[in-house]
Amino acid sequence: MHSRRKFLASISAASAATAGLVSLSPLAPRFLLSSAAYGAETDAGKPTGERILVVVQLTGGNDGLNTVIPYTDETYRKLRPSLRIGADRVLKIDGSLGLHPSLTGFQTMLDERRLAIVQGVGYPNPNRSHFESMDIWHTARTDLASRSTGWLGRAFDHDASRLSAATDPPALHLGGEVQPLALAAREVTTPSVRSLDQFRLETGGSDATREAITRGTSLPRPAENDLLAYVQT
């Protein structure tokens, strides 16, 4: 597991490896980077594989004002006499905003037009409860009665007829925490994997065993028994 600081530092340092990034856990930055890069396109415009969306959820707080810094703002300087970062230290984005001086990798991605920063994201009449606000972000719903599915889960349900015939699940949750509400769906199930090290096919080094298992899992599955189909998946 990585702290938020270590995670951001590793992503910043490895910025050249990927064009897009997302995950639902602070696990294994190298894995996330390779997943995102797998779906990218080469310089020749040829796709290297299917496109993969990796959503990174950094649970907890982040000092946004010292991540993307309004270094010319008088209020920022006045209210942060000891925490403020001066114009001489920030990695300038433009004449009023800059990145924290440690985010050199982010600056590189920004210069290469491979990073977008969205500020001031919110919704009308914000709820000041931390936990209810999290539910609102995960479901994209402000009405309490309509928060049974997440924004990703609804996308899966929208395409449920096609997804039900697919061999692989449309999404995978990585991490030891409770599966995020964003993945909640009515028709499509997303599996959770607590540890990548524990989620490996053990074949004893036998290629024949691996090929036999691969062939077996690719066979048509009976649809009559929902529980059996779920276990096989």
Steps between C-alpha positions, in 0.01 A plus 500: 500500500618853429444821684343779296833681497692196372231423244502850350880506502519168314245612242682829454835328456362248252294748302660412169358148516133586456256735333207445735444369850230388743448227792274435787785439742844638583650161403793429269568812292711296256201274428272799449747670270545191284122451483447855380788476252354175363201691369700787355588554136847498354653796319395334175138514611463123530324379816713280726196327651154562635449830680500471879364759741687497832325697777716595798318576823720666762274465802543786743597862469739676269631854533380619161618858558858377532467255212375746239609826660340843440833663574393853402181497710519743792253299708711187458811684618319671788328193643800270461789691654697181574349250253508711186742420220647805332509587133873433495444131589190396308512323164309764309205403284410857408510848651291406803516123555784259562568146612666394824879501446521122547261425210755521221356194327156660495651812348657289225167335421328839500757643259449199273122552513455162667356633827187704567422675830138575589456748784200595708300184430181500705123503502227744614438528875785265600439254781759558774487143634819320398333159468191617315715710271702189413177321409398792281833490313480122452141499378481841327167537675407767755162341579544247783228270364678455166844401628475123458731482197830668416599701194715216368243236591231679300734507200537120530124451531445715192704249301393192699374299202841511333696460822310189605638315199859607562761267647656758727325729749482862386682623810724384782534655844849481653551561872423382850234760572127461444411511131420861406137594449597633157507139375157403634272379219166323473594243235879485477730368773852635549744264678741626766863393535664581833856421390654453157754258652217273616315522168735297283457179304722238667605241243828382649676642198321262262404654166275200427304557822462869423376424146251244632360746753478771236310268265265394779412852607431604140236228446132607479341523842147377579268792557225304680672505839575859602703401807717256303552757226609756762755260657637404157539865408 
